[in-house]
Each structure stands twice: as structure tokens, then as C-alpha cells.
């Protein structure tokens, strides 16, 4: 699926032109579930290229991440796919374990899983510990010899580099992340109705 109004990226001057692979998402579902992860070989038997990345949320059907990530993967000729996973809060631990067993390279977490995931990671960095939320999981298969899945929060890293006074619109987690991040700024939540 192509996004309307977006042209394919052009190579930088002097860069060699790459011909994109003709990857077709054969057999890919719109959204996968914990039941699919439990029987991943059956659920993805006709999927090509394989799904090795994804976003986990509840709800998650609205996410445009697969369209954006899959376009990027095709553009750089990486033969894998990114998919949506509708995982309920009580299913997160098992879903992360199954993704690890099926050798997913990485996952993005969205609401309501960001806070709960901190306690499920084998390793998180100091900033992520302070913030108390994970939105990116890098699996062992993504590293050469490392067997520890690591969790990281990239929301606060973005917020921290912003000026001391800013408006953050349309993101449910940036303000809470900013409130728990180092106190180089003050974060306040204001509902859209108050703007």
C-alpha cells in the first residue's frame, strides 16, 4: 500500500541508485493476535518476505507504522516485513516471549504497554529506568552475540532535545515521559479542548 501524496525518496547526490525489490506482502493479515503468535508457523506459512518486526498495542488497527516501515524496508532492499499485533494488557508477557522465540528483530510498543514492559525487559538503560516506560524492544536476534532483549524509551529522548517551552500535540505519551525525564524543563498536559 502506498501513501497518497508521498513520492518515493530520491537518492542523495552521488549515491548509487538502488532498484527496489519487488516484494509483495503475500498472505499478510491486517492485524495479528496472541493466538497467531502461539502458532506463528501456521499463521505466516504463506507470508513472504517474513515478518520480523512489529508494533504491539491495544488498540493497534489504526497504526500506520506498517505502511511507513514496510515502505522503508522495501526502499533499502531489506527482505522482511513489519506488522501490527493486537495484544491485550494481560497478554504482553507471553507475546514478548513468543516474539523472542520466533526471532523477531524488534518491536515497538504503544499504549497501554509502555509502562508494563519495563518490568518485562532483561535490560533497560538509565534514562528508560527514570522515565519508567519502554516503546522500543530490540531482540537478541538483532545483535551478534548478545542474548538479552533490551528496552528503550525514545519518546523522552525526543522531548529532552526540545527547547524549554514547547507544545507537544497528538502524542499520548510524550508529556508523561517528559514529566519523568531529567528536570531540564517543565512539562504540562493540556487537552486539545483547552487550546
Secondary structure, 3 states (H helix, E strand, C coil): CCCCCCCCCCCCCCCCCCCCCCCCCECCCCEEEHHHHHCHHHHCCCCECCEEEEEEECCCCCCCHHHHHHHHHHHCCCCCEEEEEECCHHHHHHHHHHHHHCCCCEEEECCCCCCHHHHHCCEECHHHHHHCCCCEEECHHHCCCCCCCEEECCHHHHHHCCCCCCCCCCCCCHHHHHHHCCCCCCCCCCCHHHC
